[in-house]
């Protein structure tokens, strides 16, 4: 089942005792649906454990259920709050959500940026490297990045990274390094040294909130599920957020207005 969520309202994706997390909300809604009885018997598994503040448009959860895929999505959406399922697929018995073909992350940067410089910087990270200076993981540091590029996305500059898997904090540290090159605080050569040279080099950690897990892909097709009730609820949320944004804009204008 493909799920989307605003990560800023959760304490991360993975379950944590006493805290509201994405995984905790998903399991709670599935049990209430009822699509599953419990995590163990349903063999519940999440594809990607996003950090606190990181959002998703296409994370994936897998579980055993007696409901057909479309019915499971609608039953889940009726009980879930803050997590929305929008596609589903029946999978083989040996399917593992963690074993994805590709994960796609997008980091959105507001304002104007030097695309040429950013692309030179992130291009260094393509291919297989030892990312020990760009991850908190101390054991699994080697990874392969298939796509790394910056492009215009509406009013933002998007940095897209695609790989079969990512190490802990890797995307945010790569973005931070690219921004340091753009700002003139580091060079592309410094990034090469951080990848291939000895010693410890810290290029910083970009904020979590602009990061989105766009999709997790497998060698199978997910079918979108029509759910008019959930779509209506989401439109209402968007309208409320639009009104709130307009209010904040009006307040901001009061501060920028010149005194007579």
matplotlib code that plots the C-alpha trace (Angstrom):
import matplotlib.pyplot as plt

x = [0.0, 1.4, 1.0, 1.6, 2.0, 3.2, 6.2, 6.2, 3.3, 5.0, 8.0, 9.5, 8.3, 9.4, 7.4, 8.5, 6.8, 4.7, 5.2, 3.0, 4.8, 3.8, 4.2, 2.2, -0.7, -0.7, -0.8, -3.5, -5.6, -5.1, -6.2, -9.3, -10.2, -10.0, -7.5, -5.1, -5.2, -1.7, 1.8, 3.2, 0.5, 0.1, 3.9, 3.8, 6.8, 7.6, 9.7, 11.6, 12.0, 11.9, 13.4, 11.3, 10.1, 10.6, 7.4, 6.4, 4.3, 5.0, 6.3, 5.1, 3.8, 3.2, 1.0, -1.1, -4.9, -8.1, -9.3, -8.9, -6.3, -8.8, -11.0, -8.0, -7.0, -10.5, -10.9, -7.5, -8.3, -11.6, -9.6, -6.3, -5.5, -2.6, -1.6, -3.3, -3.2, -3.7, -2.6, -2.2, -1.0, -1.4, 2.2, 3.8, 4.1, 7.9, 7.6, 9.7, 8.9, 12.5, 13.9, 13.0, 14.3, 14.6, 13.9, 13.4, 14.0, 13.4, 14.7, 13.0, 15.0, 13.1, 14.5, 17.1, 20.0, 22.8, 21.6, 24.9, 26.9, 24.4, 24.5, 28.3, 28.2, 25.6, 27.0, 30.1, 27.8, 26.6, 27.9, 29.0, 31.0, 31.9, 29.7, 31.2, 31.5, 27.9, 26.0, 25.5, 25.6, 29.0, 28.8, 26.9, 28.5, 28.9, 26.0, 25.2, 23.4, 21.9, 20.5, 21.6, 20.5, 19.0, 16.2, 13.5, 10.2, 7.7, 8.9, 11.5, 14.7, 14.5, 17.4, 16.5, 18.4, 17.5, 19.1, 18.1, 18.7, 20.0, 22.1, 21.0, 20.9, 22.6, 20.3, 20.3, 24.1, 24.6, 22.3, 24.1, 27.4, 26.1, 24.8, 28.2, 29.7, 27.1, 27.8, 31.6, 32.3, 33.6, 34.7, 33.8, 37.3, 36.5, 33.5, 35.7, 38.2, 35.3, 34.2, 37.6, 40.1, 41.1, 39.9, 36.6, 35.0, 31.7, 29.8, 26.8, 23.2, 20.3, 16.9, 14.5, 11.3, 12.0, 12.8, 10.1, 10.2, 8.6, 8.4, 9.5, 9.6, 9.5, 9.2, 5.4, 2.6, 0.5, -3.0, -4.4, -7.5, -10.4, -11.6, -13.9, -14.5, -10.8, -10.3, -13.0, -11.3, -8.0, -9.5, -10.9, -7.5, -6.0, -8.6, -7.9, -4.2, -4.7, -6.7, -4.1, -1.3, -3.2, -3.6, 0.1, 0.8, -1.4, 0.3, 3.7, 2.6, 1.8, 5.4, 6.8, 4.5, 6.3, 5.2, 3.7]
y = [0.0, 3.4, 6.1, 9.9, 12.1, 15.5, 14.5, 17.8, 16.6, 13.2, 12.2, 10.3, 7.3, 4.4, 3.4, 5.1, 4.5, 7.4, 9.4, 9.9, 8.4, 7.5, 3.8, 4.0, 5.8, 3.3, 0.3, 1.9, 2.6, -0.8, -2.5, -0.3, -0.8, -3.8, -4.8, -6.6, -8.1, -7.2, -6.4, -9.9, -12.0, -9.5, -9.5, -5.7, -4.0, -0.4, 0.3, 3.5, 4.9, 8.7, 11.0, 13.4, 16.2, 14.3, 13.9, 11.3, 11.0, 7.4, 5.4, 1.8, -0.5, -4.2, -6.5, -9.6, -9.0, -10.7, -7.6, -7.0, -4.3, -1.5, -2.3, -2.3, 1.2, 2.6, 1.0, 2.4, 5.9, 5.9, 5.4, 7.1, 10.7, 12.4, 9.5, 8.8, 5.6, 6.2, 3.0, -0.7, -4.0, -7.7, -9.0, -12.5, -14.3, -13.6, -9.9, -7.6, -3.9, -3.1, -4.7, -1.9, -1.4, 2.4, 5.1, 8.7, 11.6, 15.3, 18.2, 21.6, 24.8, 28.1, 31.2, 31.5, 29.1, 28.4, 25.3, 24.8, 24.9, 22.6, 20.1, 20.0, 19.4, 16.7, 15.0, 14.0, 11.7, 9.6, 6.1, 3.8, 5.5, 5.1, 7.7, 7.5, 11.3, 11.7, 9.3, 8.6, 4.9, 3.6, 0.1, 0.3, 3.3, 2.1, 2.9, 3.5, 6.6, 6.3, 9.9, 13.2, 16.4, 19.9, 21.4, 24.1, 22.9, 25.8, 28.4, 26.0, 24.4, 20.6, 18.3, 14.8, 11.7, 8.2, 5.0, 1.4, 2.4, 5.3, 5.4, 7.3, 11.1, 10.6, 12.8, 15.7, 15.6, 15.5, 18.5, 20.4, 19.7, 20.9, 24.1, 24.7, 24.5, 27.0, 29.4, 29.2, 27.6, 24.4, 23.2, 20.3, 19.0, 19.1, 16.8, 14.4, 14.3, 13.8, 10.8, 9.2, 10.6, 9.6, 11.2, 12.6, 15.6, 17.1, 19.0, 19.7, 18.5, 20.2, 20.6, 17.8, 19.6, 20.4, 16.7, 14.4, 10.7, 10.9, 7.2, 3.7, 1.5, -2.3, -4.7, -4.6, -2.2, -0.4, 0.5, 3.9, 3.7, 6.1, 7.3, 10.4, 10.7, 11.0, 13.3, 15.6, 15.6, 16.5, 19.4, 20.8, 20.6, 22.4, 25.1, 25.6, 25.8, 28.3, 30.6, 30.3, 31.1, 34.2, 35.3, 35.0, 36.9, 39.7, 39.8, 39.8, 42.8, 44.7, 44.4, 45.4, 48.4, 51.8, 54.2, 57.5]
z = [0.0, -1.0, 1.6, 1.8, 4.9, 6.2, 8.2, 10.2, 12.4, 13.3, 15.4, 12.5, 10.7, 12.9, 16.0, 19.3, 22.6, 23.8, 20.6, 17.5, 14.5, 11.0, 11.5, 14.8, 13.1, 10.2, 12.4, 14.6, 11.6, 10.1, 13.3, 13.7, 10.0, 10.7, 8.0, 10.3, 13.8, 15.0, 13.6, 14.1, 12.5, 9.6, 9.0, 8.8, 7.2, 6.1, 3.1, 4.3, 7.8, 7.2, 9.8, 12.0, 9.8, 6.5, 4.4, 1.8, -1.3, -2.0, 1.0, 1.1, 3.8, 3.4, 5.4, 5.2, 5.2, 4.3, 2.5, -1.3, -2.0, -2.9, 0.1, 2.4, 1.2, 1.7, 5.1, 6.2, 5.0, 7.0, 10.2, 9.6, 10.6, 8.9, 6.7, 3.4, 1.2, -2.5, -4.3, -3.6, -5.0, -4.3, -3.8, -3.6, -0.3, -0.2, -0.9, 1.3, 1.4, 2.3, -0.9, -3.3, -6.8, -6.3, -3.8, -4.9, -2.6, -3.5, -1.5, -2.2, -1.9, -1.9, -3.6, -6.4, -6.7, -9.2, -11.0, -12.8, -9.5, -7.7, -10.5, -10.6, -6.8, -6.6, -9.8, -7.7, -5.7, -8.6, -8.7, -5.9, -3.1, 0.5, 2.1, 5.6, 5.8, 4.8, 7.1, 10.8, 9.9, 11.0, 9.6, 6.2, 4.5, 0.9, -1.4, -5.1, -6.2, -9.7, -10.2, -8.6, -10.2, -9.5, -11.5, -11.4, -9.9, -9.8, -7.3, -5.9, -6.9, -6.5, -5.8, -6.8, -5.6, -6.7, -5.4, -4.4, -0.8, 1.3, 4.5, 7.6, 7.0, 3.7, 1.5, 4.0, 4.3, 0.5, 0.1, 2.8, 1.0, -2.3, -0.7, 0.8, -2.6, -4.0, -1.1, -1.8, 1.6, -0.1, -3.6, -5.7, -5.0, -1.3, -1.9, -3.8, -0.9, 1.5, -0.6, -1.3, 1.1, 4.6, 7.8, 9.0, 7.2, 8.3, 5.6, 7.8, 7.9, 5.9, 7.7, 7.5, 6.6, 2.9, 2.2, 0.6, -0.2, -3.6, -4.4, -3.6, -6.7, -7.2, -10.2, -9.9, -10.6, -7.9, -8.9, -7.8, -5.7, -6.1, -2.7, -3.0, 0.8, 1.5, -1.5, -0.1, 3.4, 1.8, -0.2, 3.0, 4.6, 1.7, 1.8, 5.6, 5.0, 2.1, 4.4, 7.1, 4.6, 3.5, 7.1, 7.7, 4.5, 5.8, 9.1, 7.4, 5.3, 8.4, 9.5, 6.1, 5.7, 6.0, 8.8, 7.5]

ax = plt.figure().add_subplot(projection="3d")
ax.plot(x, y, z, "-o")
ax.set_aspect("equal")
plt.show()
